[in-house]
Amino acid sequence: MARVLVVHPPVSLAPDFIDYPYFADLGAVQLAAVLRDAGHAVTLADAYALPTSGLVPRDDGRLLLGAPAADVIEHCQRALRASGDAAPDLVVCAYTPFHRPPHRDPVLAEVLAGLRELGAPVLLADCYQSGQHYIEADGDVVLAAYPEVIGWLKYEAEKTLLTLLEDGSCASCAGVHRGQAPVLDDLPFPAWDLVDLEAHDAFRGRVTQRLGRGAWSFPIDGRTLPLVTSRGCPFQCVHCSSNPGRQDGEPKTQRRYSAARLSEYIRTLAKDHGATRLAALDELINVKPSHFDTFIEHALEHGLAFDVPNGMRADYLSPRHFARMRGHVTTVSVSAESGAQRVVSEVVNKQLDLGEIDRVAEAAHRAAVPLMIHWIIGMPGESAEEINETLERALDLWDRFHAFPAVQFATPLPGTGLARGRALPVVDDWGPHFQKSPAQPGAAVDGATLERFKATFDERLSASTGPQKLIVNVTYACNNHCPFCAVGTRTMVDGHPTRQREHLAKYRRHGVRMVDFDGGEPTLNPELIPLIRYARKLGYDRVNVTTNGRLPVYEEYAEKLVRSGLTTLLFSVHGPDAKTHAQQTGVAEAFEQTIGGIENCVRLAPEGVDLGMNITITKGNHELLPEVTQLAWDLGLRWLNIQFLTPFGRATKWVAPDTHHAAEIAMGVIDAWRGRMKIEVINLPFCFMPGYEAHMAGDLNKLSRHMIFVNNETVNLADYLGERRAHRPECAPCPHRCFCGGFYDLESSPEPPWLVSADSLVRPVSPDLDVR
């Protein structure tokens, strides 16, 4: 019999880690149980179950997960004294992927140095349980990085360590040893009785609080205990590091607990250890339907919540699974990898029909079970067009079924098919690459472009999580007659004030805090200022009005408007002089009145009210954009919106300028005024202004905007404008495609008259809110 100290050390994490490092102590707890069951005297020290365990920022920008090294060593010393042992025969220290093999991790090195002072040989052991990524490393390199240890036990540790200790000596532990896969039913259950579970719970609570993630997809609450019900995966996906230690040519397999043993395992966690939630870390828990059914049955029997963070097979999930899981899981996770079937089949080597992903997304939605779908971009040989297939499919399932898309970069972990035959970059931590930066050698799309794809996707996803801004057309009446007006063919009537207040109240109840009052010319509606005041009373903290500025030429009205509670006021000016402006607005005296209105508002506006200018680009004014910008500056305005035409109302191709030429002028204006004035370009595909994406807010922002017409119809602004847009062949590889609707089709004739009936003005307001 040997006296063995088993230590799960703290880990050092990048802020953007992968997997679930707060569950990584399962391997050490399982190994302690195996050693104890074999008759060895075991002391277990878990850095996740000490009074000082937590998540703490380090000076190097990383995070310390667990207790500080000094506290872990002190705990080991106290535990050994309490057991009557001055020193153990062997110290086994868990070695996890979060210790960044094969590099020397400073946190682990500090722990090992302290353990070495206990006077016993120290052995590193992977304690691999399956379900978390594995980093393949050369044994000699690892031992050179940690001279404090005598050896390293790779892969699954339990069976091999017992063999090494058979002669009662620890000398045989020296060097590098390959773990042997045990039969799971032969293992005792993890020794959670050797862990201070109250301290363990408190640690998980501190981790949750420190990360500040709000409602987690896979929460840690109550007493959440990890388990694996199987080890390994029978599938051959190229990106996966499952089944480490498998000999070349050896088929991948999965080992599972028997139904009877799994039932006993779950009962033990619930009854003996007080678990309230299970985190099943299996690589693939549902490959055998009867096994998954057994897990669900016994979890529900004991009233346990549970989550399975690693992606399940969509083709093995049925509506009955969702029906049973509803209310017991926080999120169901499935893996698609790509939205292009060729990539799934030929590159990823995943035996999956993507139609199964669509089916499961709909089934989860019908069952009201939250679903997360995993996607990967940047695979070897994957084209830009195929990346867009993935992102568009992911967004389509999000928009239709609210299936959350988790998109990552292809990351060639050492030992995976992605890494085979390729020279990998020198990386001391692969974790952040999954989320932050491409690292796959030989990818058909370069890293910078992949990052643009991912950034575009993330912004699109954020913008489409629900309405963030409301646009209310308070009237279609206008005292200008612009030939490009988007509502110029509609009946010139005001909206009903009661109904418009009801819309404001409904959207505010759903969390919307921004509103635009537009028209027509909103100042012609006598209810505008009361509507602004009502919006502020409801809690809207950003209220914008877009006006032609003619009515504010009257000082009394200008003062009422700027002091009504609005926060921004935008003036539409379509030329730098009276002649040009009159040609665009159809009113000879409009320029003088608009300039007078702007001057009044600039002079009278209280602090906190932002003033800006809009210009709609036409054949008649695009060459004069630099002069319009100078006019805005001279009037005291520091914000200019450059709007390209949309094919609604009166706007046609006969009014539109050459888009490329107008975009070149706009880029020149931005260059000339950069740093002095806020300039945004609206209604223009990104390809017209490469490098100026930061100024092109229009497409993205519209995804989160809802517009209320005068007749009480409600639309998502992006969807509404998208009716007149189409992608062209050159759009297929564009990294902005997933939120760019393509090119506007400006027809040669205006829209037909849009007649607003009296009945529609008082149409009841629906209490429901469509997130799109």
C-alpha positions in Angstrom: 0.0 0.0 0.0 1.3 3.5 -0.9 0.5 6.8 0.7 -0.5 9.0 -2.2 -1.3 12.7 -2.2 -3.5 13.6 -5.2 -3.5 17.3 -6.1 -5.7 19.3 -8.4 -3.8 22.5 -8.9 -5.0 26.0 -9.8 -4.9 26.9 -13.5 -4.0 30.0 -15.4 -6.6 31.1 -17.9 -6.7 33.5 -20.8 -9.8 35.6 -20.5 -11.2 33.9 -23.6 -10.8 30.3 -22.5 -12.5 27.2 -24.1 -14.2 24.3 -22.5 -15.2 24.3 -18.8 -12.1 24.7 -16.6 -14.1 25.0 -13.4 -15.0 21.3 -13.9 -11.4 20.2 -14.6 -11.0 18.7 -11.1 -13.2 15.7 -11.9 -10.1 13.8 -13.1 -8.3 14.2 -9.8 -11.4 13.3 -7.8 -11.9 10.2 -9.9 -8.2 9.2 -9.6 -8.4 9.5 -5.8 -11.3 7.2 -5.7 -9.5 4.6 -7.8 -6.4 4.7 -5.6 -8.5 4.5 -2.4 -10.5 1.6 -3.8 -7.3 -0.3 -4.5 -6.2 0.0 -0.9 -3.8 2.9 -1.1 -3.9 5.7 1.6 -5.1 8.7 -0.3 -5.1 12.4 0.6 -6.9 14.7 -1.9 -6.2 18.5 -2.2 -8.5 20.3 -4.6 -7.6 23.9 -5.4 -11.2 24.5 -6.3 -12.4 23.7 -2.8 -10.4 26.0 -0.4 -11.6 29.1 1.3 -9.5 31.3 -1.0 -10.5 29.5 -4.2 -11.9 31.9 -6.9 -11.2 33.6 -10.1 -8.6 36.4 -9.7 -6.9 38.6 -12.4 -3.1 38.1 -12.6 -0.5 40.7 -13.4 0.2 39.0 -16.7 -3.4 39.7 -17.9 -4.5 36.1 -17.3 -6.9 34.7 -14.7 -6.0 32.5 -11.7 -8.7 29.8 -11.3 -8.6 28.1 -7.9 -6.7 28.9 -4.8 -3.2 30.5 -4.9 -0.4 28.1 -5.1 0.9 28.9 -1.5 -2.6 28.2 -0.1 -2.7 24.8 -1.9 0.7 23.8 -0.5 -0.3 24.9 3.0 -3.5 22.9 2.7 -1.5 19.8 1.6 0.8 20.1 4.6 -2.2 20.4 7.0 -4.0 17.5 5.4 -0.9 15.3 5.6 -0.4 16.1 9.3 -4.0 15.4 10.0 -3.7 12.0 8.4 -0.6 11.2 10.5 1.8 11.2 7.5 4.8 13.5 7.6 5.3 12.8 3.9 3.5 10.7 1.3 5.2 8.0 -0.8 4.0 9.7 -4.0 2.5 13.0 -5.1 0.3 12.9 -8.2 -0.5 16.4 -9.6 -3.2 16.7 -12.2 -2.0 18.1 -15.5 -4.8 19.7 -17.6 -5.1 21.3 -21.0 -5.4 24.6 -19.1 -1.8 24.3 -18.0 -0.8 24.9 -21.7 1.3 21.8 -22.5 4.2 21.6 -23.3 5.1 25.1 -22.1 6.1 25.8 -18.5 3.1 27.3 -16.8 4.1 29.6 -14.0 1.2 28.7 -11.8 1.7 25.0 -12.1 5.5 25.4 -11.7 4.9 27.2 -8.4 2.7 24.4 -7.2 5.1 21.7 -8.2 8.0 23.5 -6.5 6.0 23.5 -3.3 5.0 19.9 -3.6 8.6 18.8 -4.2 9.4 20.3 -0.8 7.1 17.7 0.8 9.9 15.2 0.3 8.2 12.8 -2.0 8.5 12.2 -5.8 6.0 14.1 -7.9 4.2 12.6 -10.9 2.2 14.6 -13.4 -0.9 12.8 -14.6 -3.4 13.9 -17.2 -6.3 12.4 -15.3 -8.1 12.6 -18.6 -11.9 12.0 -18.4 -12.9 12.9 -22.0 -15.2 15.7 -23.0 -12.6 18.5 -22.8 -10.0 19.3 -25.5 -6.7 17.5 -25.2 -3.3 19.1 -26.2 -1.0 16.5 -27.5 2.6 17.1 -26.4 6.0 15.5 -26.5 6.9 13.8 -23.2 10.5 14.8 -23.2 9.6 18.4 -23.7 7.1 18.3 -20.9 9.6 16.7 -18.5 12.2 19.3 -19.5 9.7 22.1 -18.8 9.1 20.7 -15.3 12.3 19.4 -13.7 10.4 19.2 -10.4 8.6 16.0 -11.5 9.9 12.5 -12.1 7.5 11.5 -14.7 4.3 12.1 -16.7 1.3 9.8 -17.0 -0.4 10.7 -20.3 -4.1 10.2 -21.1 -6.3 8.1 -18.9 -4.4 7.7 -15.6 -6.4 5.3 -13.4 -5.5 1.8 -14.6 -1.9 2.6 -15.5 -1.1 4.2 -12.2 -2.4 1.2 -10.3 0.0 -0.9 -12.4 2.9 1.3 -11.7 2.2 1.0 -7.9 1.8 -2.7 -7.9 5.4 -3.4 -6.5 4.8 -0.8 -3.7 7.6 1.4 -5.1 7.3 4.7 -6.8 10.5 4.3 -8.8 8.6 2.8 -11.7 6.7 6.1 -12.0 9.7 7.8 -13.5 9.6 8.7 -17.2 6.7 9.0 -19.6 3.9 6.5 -19.4 0.9 5.9 -21.8 -2.4 5.5 -20.0 -4.6 2.4 -20.5 -8.3 2.8 -21.0 -10.3 1.3 -18.1 -13.7 -0.3 -18.3 -16.0 2.3 -16.8 -18.1 -0.1 -14.7 -14.9 -1.2 -13.0 -14.2 2.2 -11.6 -15.5 3.4 -8.2 -17.4 6.7 -8.4 -15.4 9.9 -7.9 -14.5 10.6 -4.3 -16.4 13.7 -3.7 -16.6 12.8 -0.1 -12.9 13.8 0.1 -13.7 17.3 -1.1 -15.1 20.1 1.0 -18.2 20.5 -1.1 -19.5 23.6 0.7 -16.2 25.3 -0.2 -16.5 23.8 -3.6 -20.0 25.3 -4.1 -18.7 28.7 -2.8 -15.9 28.6 -5.3 -18.3 28.0 -8.2 -20.4 30.9 -7.0 -17.4 33.2 -7.0 -16.5 32.1 -10.5 -20.0 32.9 -11.7 -20.0 36.3 -10.1 -16.5 37.2 -11.3 -17.2 36.3 -15.0 -20.4 38.4 -14.9 -22.0 36.5 -17.7 -25.5 37.0 -16.5 -27.8 34.1 -17.7 -25.4 31.4 -18.7 -26.1 28.8 -21.3 -24.7 26.2 -18.9 -25.1 27.7 -15.4 -23.4 26.8 -12.2 -25.9 27.0 -9.4 -26.8 25.1 -6.2 -24.5 22.1 -6.1 -23.4 21.5 -9.6 -21.2 18.4 -10.0 -19.5 17.3 -13.2 -19.6 13.7 -14.5 -18.9 11.7 -17.6 -21.3 8.9 -18.5 -19.0 7.8 -21.4 -15.5 8.3 -22.6 -14.5 8.8 -26.2 -16.4 9.3 -29.5 -16.7 6.9 -32.4 -16.8 9.6 -35.0 -13.8 10.9 -37.0 -14.3 14.7 -37.1 -11.1 16.4 -38.2 -11.1 19.1 -35.6 -11.7 17.0 -32.6 -9.0 15.9 -30.1 -11.1 13.0 -28.7 -9.7 9.5 -27.9 -6.2 10.8 -27.2 -3.5 8.1 -27.0 -5.2 6.0 -29.7 -2.6 4.2 -31.8 -2.4 5.0 -35.5 -4.9 3.0 -37.5 -6.8 2.1 -34.3 -10.6 2.8 -34.7 -12.2 5.3 -32.5 -14.6 3.9 -29.9 -16.8 5.0 -27.1 -17.0 3.3 -23.7 -20.1 3.8 -21.6 -21.4 3.0 -18.1 -24.0 0.2 -18.2 -27.5 1.3 -17.5 -27.5 -0.2 -14.0 -24.2 1.4 -13.1 -25.2 4.8 -14.6 -28.4 4.7 -12.5 -26.3 4.0 -9.4 -23.9 6.8 -10.3 -26.6 9.4 -10.6 -28.2 8.3 -7.4 -24.9 8.6 -5.6 -24.4 12.2 -6.8 -27.9 13.2 -5.8 -28.3 11.3 -2.5 -24.8 10.9 -1.1 -23.3 14.2 -2.3 -26.3 16.5 -2.5 -26.1 17.4 -6.2 -28.8 19.6 -7.5 -27.5 20.0 -11.1 -25.3 17.7 -13.2 -22.9 18.9 -15.9 -22.4 15.9 -18.2 -19.1 16.5 -19.9 -19.3 13.6 -22.4 -17.9 14.2 -25.8 -21.1 12.7 -27.3 -23.7 11.6 -24.8 -26.4 10.6 -27.2 -24.7 8.4 -29.7 -26.5 5.5 -28.2 -30.2 6.5 -27.7 -30.9 4.0 -24.9 -27.9 5.3 -23.0 -29.1 8.9 -23.3 -32.6 7.9 -22.3 -31.2 6.2 -19.2 -29.3 9.4 -18.2 -32.4 11.6 -18.7 -34.7 9.1 -16.8 -32.5 8.9 -13.7 -31.7 12.6 -13.6 -35.4 13.4 -13.7 -36.1 10.6 -11.1 -33.9 12.4 -8.6 -35.2 15.9 -9.5 -31.8 17.0 -10.9 -31.3 19.8 -13.4 -28.7 18.9 -16.0 -26.8 20.3 -18.9 -24.6 18.7 -21.6 -22.3 21.5 -22.7 -20.6 19.5 -25.5 -22.5 19.3 -28.7 -24.8 16.4 -29.2 -25.6 14.7 -32.5 -28.6 16.3 -34.0 -29.6 13.2 -36.0 -30.0 11.3 -32.7 -32.3 13.8 -31.0 -36.0 13.4 -31.4 -39.0 15.5 -30.3 -39.5 13.1 -27.3 -36.1 14.1 -26.0 -36.9 17.7 -26.1 -40.3 17.1 -24.4 -38.5 15.3 -21.6 -35.7 17.8 -21.2 -37.9 20.9 -21.2 -37.7 22.6 -17.8 -34.7 20.5 -16.8 -32.0 21.8 -19.1 -30.9 25.4 -19.6 -29.6 24.9 -23.2 -29.3 21.9 -25.5 -26.2 22.0 -27.6 -25.7 20.4 -31.0 -22.8 20.6 -33.5 -23.2 21.4 -37.2 -19.6 22.6 -37.8 -20.4 24.1 -41.2 -23.5 25.3 -43.2 -22.0 23.9 -46.4 -22.6 20.2 -46.9 -19.4 19.7 -48.8 -17.4 21.0 -45.9 -19.3 18.9 -43.4 -18.8 15.7 -45.4 -15.5 16.1 -47.2 -13.5 18.4 -44.9 -14.8 17.9 -41.4 -15.5 14.2 -42.1 -18.7 14.5 -40.1 -21.3 12.0 -41.1 -24.3 14.4 -40.9 -27.0 15.6 -43.2 -27.4 19.3 -42.5 -31.1 18.9 -42.9 -31.0 17.3 -39.4 -29.7 20.6 -38.0 -32.7 22.4 -39.4 -35.1 19.7 -38.1 -33.7 19.9 -34.6 -33.8 23.7 -34.5 -37.5 23.5 -35.4 -38.2 20.7 -32.9 -36.4 22.6 -30.1 -38.3 25.8 -30.9 -41.7 23.9 -30.8 -40.8 22.4 -27.5 -39.6 25.7 -26.1 -36.2 24.3 -25.3 -33.3 26.7 -25.9 -30.8 25.4 -28.5 -27.2 26.3 -29.2 -25.6 25.2 -32.5 -21.8 25.1 -32.9 -20.3 26.3 -36.2 -16.7 26.6 -37.4 -15.2 28.8 -40.1 -11.7 28.7 -41.6 -11.4 25.0 -42.3 -8.7 23.9 -44.8 -10.0 24.3 -48.3 -13.2 26.1 -47.2 -14.0 28.9 -49.6 -15.3 32.4 -48.7 -18.6 31.4 -50.4 -18.8 28.4 -48.1 -18.1 30.5 -45.0 -21.0 32.7 -46.0 -23.2 29.6 -46.4 -22.3 28.7 -42.8 -23.0 32.2 -41.4 -26.2 32.7 -43.4 -27.5 29.3 -42.3 -26.6 30.0 -38.7 -28.4 33.4 -38.8 -31.4 31.9 -40.6 -31.9 29.3 -37.8 -31.4 32.1 -35.2 -34.0 34.3 -36.9 -36.5 31.6 -37.5 -36.1 29.4 -34.4 -33.9 31.4 -32.0 -31.2 28.7 -32.1 -28.2 30.5 -30.8 -25.2 30.3 -33.1 -21.8 29.7 -31.4 -19.3 30.4 -34.2 -15.6 29.6 -33.7 -12.4 29.6 -35.8 -11.0 26.3 -36.9 -8.2 25.6 -34.5 -5.6 22.9 -35.2 -5.0 21.5 -31.7 -1.9 19.3 -31.7 -3.0 15.7 -32.2 -6.1 16.5 -34.3 -6.7 15.8 -38.0 -6.4 19.6 -38.6 -2.8 19.5 -37.4 -1.7 16.3 -39.1 1.0 17.0 -41.7 1.1 20.7 -41.0 3.6 22.9 -39.3 1.7 24.6 -36.5 2.4 28.1 -35.2 4.2 28.5 -31.9 1.3 29.0 -29.5 1.5 28.8 -25.7 -2.3 28.8 -25.3 -4.7 27.5 -27.9 -7.8 28.5 -26.0 -8.2 32.1 -27.2 -7.8 31.2 -30.9 -11.2 29.5 -30.9 -12.9 32.8 -30.2 -10.4 35.5 -31.2 -8.0 34.7 -34.0 -7.6 32.1 -36.8 -4.6 29.7 -36.4 -5.2 27.1 -39.1 -2.3 26.8 -41.5 -3.3 26.4 -45.1 -6.8 27.9 -44.8 -8.1 29.1 -48.2 -9.2 32.4 -46.6 -6.5 34.4 -44.9 -6.7 35.2 -41.2 -7.5 38.9 -41.6 -10.5 38.1 -43.8 -11.7 35.4 -41.5 -11.6 37.9 -38.6 -13.8 40.3 -40.7 -16.3 37.5 -41.4 -16.5 36.7 -37.6 -16.7 40.4 -36.6 -19.5 41.0 -39.2 -21.3 38.0 -37.9 -21.0 39.0 -34.3 -22.3 42.5 -35.0 -25.2 41.1 -37.0 -26.1 38.7 -34.2 -26.0 41.4 -31.7 -28.2 43.7 -33.8 -30.8 41.1 -34.4 -31.5 40.0 -30.8 -34.5 42.3 -30.7 -35.6 45.9 -31.4 -33.4 48.5 -29.8 -34.8 51.5 -31.5 -38.3 52.6 -32.6 -39.0 54.9 -35.6 -42.4 56.5 -35.6 -43.7 58.3 -38.7 -45.8 60.9 -37.0 -47.2 62.3 -40.3 -46.9 62.0 -44.1 -47.6 65.7 -44.5 -44.7 67.8 -45.7 -44.1 71.4 -46.9 -41.2 70.3 -49.2 -41.6 68.2 -52.4 -38.4 66.3 -52.7 -38.2 64.1 -55.9 -36.6 61.3 -53.9 -38.9 61.3 -50.9 -39.5 57.7 -49.6 -43.1 58.5 -48.5 -43.9 61.1 -51.2 -46.6 58.9 -52.8 -48.6 58.4 -49.6 -51.7 60.2 -48.4 -50.6 63.4 -46.5 -52.2 62.7 -43.1 -51.1 62.8 -39.5 -50.9 59.7 -37.4 -53.5 59.2 -34.6 -52.0 60.5 -31.3 -53.6 57.9 -29.1 -52.4 55.0 -31.2 -48.9 56.5 -31.4 -48.8 56.7 -27.7 -49.9 53.1 -27.4 -47.0 52.1 -29.7 -44.5 54.0 -27.6 -45.8 52.4 -24.4 -45.6 48.9 -25.9 -42.1 49.1 -27.1 -40.9 50.7 -23.9 -42.4 47.7 -22.0 -40.2 45.5 -24.2 -37.1 47.4 -23.1 -36.6 49.8 -26.1 -35.1 53.1 -24.9 -34.5 54.9 -28.2 -37.1 56.5 -30.5 -36.9 58.5 -33.7 -39.8 60.8 -34.8 -39.9 61.1 -38.5 -42.3 61.8 -41.3 -43.1 63.4 -43.7 -42.2 66.5 -41.9 -42.8 65.8 -38.2 -42.9 69.4 -37.1 -46.1 69.9 -39.1 -47.9 67.5 -36.7 -49.1 69.6 -33.7 -48.8 66.4 -31.5 -45.0 66.1 -32.1 -43.9 68.0 -28.9 -46.5 66.2 -26.7 -45.3 62.9 -28.1 -41.7 63.7 -27.3 -42.6 64.6 -23.7 -44.7 61.5 -23.4 -41.8 59.4 -24.7 -39.4 60.9 -22.1 -42.0 60.3 -19.4 -42.2 56.6 -20.3 -38.4 56.3 -19.9 -37.0 56.7 -23.5 -33.6 58.2 -22.8 -32.7 58.9 -26.5 -35.3 60.8 -28.6 -34.4 62.0 -32.1 -36.4 64.2 -34.5 -35.5 64.5 -38.1 -36.8 67.7 -39.7 -36.4 69.9 -42.7 -35.9 72.8 -40.3 -38.4 75.2 -41.8 -40.8 75.6 -38.9 -38.0 76.3 -36.4 -37.3 79.5 -38.3 -39.9 80.8 -35.9 -37.9 81.4 -32.8 -40.7 80.5 -30.4 -41.3 77.1 -32.0 -37.5 76.4 -32.2 -37.2 77.0 -28.4 -40.1 74.7 -27.6 -38.7 72.0 -29.9 -35.2 71.9 -28.5 -36.4 72.1 -24.9 -39.1 69.4 -25.4 -37.0 66.6 -24.1 -35.4 65.5 -27.4 -31.8 64.4 -27.3 -30.8 64.7 -31.0 -32.2 66.9 -33.8 -31.2 66.2 -37.4 -31.8 68.8 -40.2 -32.2 67.7 -43.8 -30.2 69.9 -46.1 -29.8 68.9 -49.7 -27.5 71.6 -51.1 -25.0 74.2 -49.9 -27.0 77.1 -51.5 -30.5 78.2 -52.2 -30.5 77.1 -55.8 -29.3 73.6 -55.3 -31.4 73.0 -52.2 -34.5 74.3 -54.0 -33.9 71.9 -56.9 -33.9 69.0 -54.5 -36.8 70.1 -52.4 -39.1 71.7 -54.9 -39.5 74.9 -52.8 -37.7 78.1 -53.7 -37.8 79.6 -50.2 -36.9 76.4 -48.3 -33.1 77.0 -48.0 -33.5 80.4 -46.3 -36.0 79.0 -43.8 -34.0 75.8 -43.1 -30.8 77.7 -42.4 -32.7 80.1 -40.2 -34.3 77.2 -38.3 -30.8 75.6 -37.8 -29.4 78.9 -36.5 -32.2 79.3 -34.1 -31.9 75.7 -32.8 -28.1 75.9 -32.5 -28.4 79.1 -30.4 -31.3 77.9 -28.2 -30.5 74.2 -27.7 -29.7 73.4 -24.1 -26.6 71.4 -23.2 -27.0 67.7 -23.9 -28.9 68.1 -27.2 -26.9 66.9 -30.2 -27.5 68.7 -33.5 -26.6 67.3 -36.9 -27.3 67.4 -40.6 -28.7 64.9 -43.2 -28.1 65.0 -46.9 -29.7 62.7 -49.4 -27.3 62.2 -52.3 -28.7 62.8 -55.8 -27.6 63.6 -59.3 -28.1 67.3 -58.5 -26.1 67.6 -55.3 -23.5 64.8 -55.0 -20.7 66.9 -56.5 -21.4 69.6 -53.9 -21.0 67.3 -50.9 -17.8 69.0 -49.7 -19.6 72.3 -49.7 -22.5 70.9 -47.8 -20.1 69.5 -45.2 -18.4 72.9 -44.9 -21.9 74.5 -44.5 -22.7 72.1 -41.6 -19.5 73.1 -39.9 -20.1 76.8 -40.4 -23.6 76.4 -38.9 -22.1 74.8 -35.8 -23.1 71.2 -36.6 -20.5 68.5 -35.9 -22.5 65.5 -37.3 -23.3 64.7 -40.9 -25.3 61.8 -42.2 -24.7 61.0 -45.9 -27.7 59.1 -47.2 -27.8 57.3 -50.5 -31.2 56.7 -52.1 -33.6 53.9 -51.3 -36.1 52.9 -54.0 -39.3 53.8 -52.2 -41.8 56.6 -52.8 -40.6 58.9 -55.5 -37.0 57.8 -55.6 -35.9 56.2 -59.0 -32.7 55.7 -61.0 -33.4 59.0 -62.7 -32.6 60.8 -59.5 -29.7 58.7 -58.4 -26.1 59.6 -59.1 -23.4 57.2 -60.3 -22.9 55.3 -57.0 -19.2 54.7 -57.4 -18.5 58.3 -58.1 -20.6 59.6 -55.2 -18.9 57.1 -52.9 -15.5 58.4 -53.9 -16.6 61.9 -53.1 -17.9 60.7 -49.7 -14.6 59.1 -48.9 -12.8 62.3 -49.8 -15.1 64.2 -47.4 -14.4 61.7 -44.6 -10.7 62.0 -45.2 -10.8 65.8 -45.1 -12.9 66.0 -41.9 -11.6 63.0 -40.1 -11.3 63.7 -36.4 -13.3 66.9 -36.5 -16.8 65.8 -37.5 -18.8 62.6 -37.0 -19.7 61.4 -40.5 -21.9 58.4 -41.2 -22.8 56.9 -44.6 -26.3 55.2 -44.8 -27.9 52.9 -47.4 -24.7 51.9 -49.2 -23.2 48.4 -49.5 -19.8 48.2 -47.9 -18.1 47.3 -51.2 -18.4 50.8 -52.5 -16.2 52.2 -49.6 -13.6 49.6 -48.6 -11.7 50.7 -45.6 -14.5 53.1 -44.4 -16.6 50.4 -42.8 -16.5 52.3 -39.4 -18.5 55.1 -41.0 -21.1 52.9 -42.6 -23.6 52.3 -39.9 -26.8 52.1 -41.9 -27.3 48.4 -42.7 -26.3 47.0 -39.4 -28.3 49.5 -37.3 -31.5 48.8 -39.2 -31.5 45.2 -38.1 -32.4 46.4 -34.6 -35.0 49.1 -35.6 -38.7 48.8 -35.9 -40.7 51.4 -37.9 -44.3 52.4 -37.3 -46.1 53.8 -40.3 -48.8 56.4 -40.0 -51.5 53.7 -40.6 -50.2 51.7 -37.6 -48.4 49.0 -39.6 -45.1 47.8 -38.0 -42.0 46.5 -39.9 -38.5 45.6 -39.1 -36.6 48.3 -41.0 -33.9 46.0 -42.4 -36.6 43.5 -43.7 -38.6 46.4 -45.2 -35.7 47.9 -47.1 -34.5 44.4 -48.0 -37.6 44.0 -50.2 -35.9 46.2 -52.8 -32.4 44.8 -52.5 -30.7 41.8 -54.1 -27.3 40.1 -53.9 -25.2 39.8 -57.1 -22.7 37.1 -57.9 -19.9 39.3 -56.6 -21.5 39.2 -53.1 -21.0 35.5 -52.6 -17.5 35.7 -51.0 -18.0 39.1 -49.3 -17.3 39.1 -45.5 -20.1 41.6 -45.0 -22.8 39.6 -46.8 -24.5 38.3 -43.7 -25.9 41.7 -42.8 -25.6 43.5 -46.2 -28.8 43.1 -48.2 -27.0 43.7 -51.5 -27.7 46.3 -54.0 -30.8 48.5 -54.3 -32.9 48.1 -57.4 -33.9 51.6 -58.3 -36.8 51.2 -60.7 -37.5 53.8 -63.4 -41.0 54.7 -62.1 -42.1 55.8 -58.6 -44.2 53.7 -56.3 -47.9 53.9 -57.0 -50.0 56.1 -54.6 -50.3 54.7 -51.1 -53.7 55.7 -49.8 -54.1 55.8 -46.1 -57.7 55.2 -45.0 -59.3 56.8 -42.0 -60.0 53.4 -40.4 -56.3 52.4 -40.5 -55.4 55.5 -38.4 -57.2 54.0 -35.4 -56.3 50.3 -36.0 -55.8 48.5 -32.7 -52.2 48.1 -31.5 -51.2 44.5 -31.1 -49.8 43.7 -27.6 -47.2 41.3 -29.1 -43.8 42.3 -30.3 -42.0 40.5 -33.2 -38.3 40.5 -32.4 -37.5 40.9 -36.1 
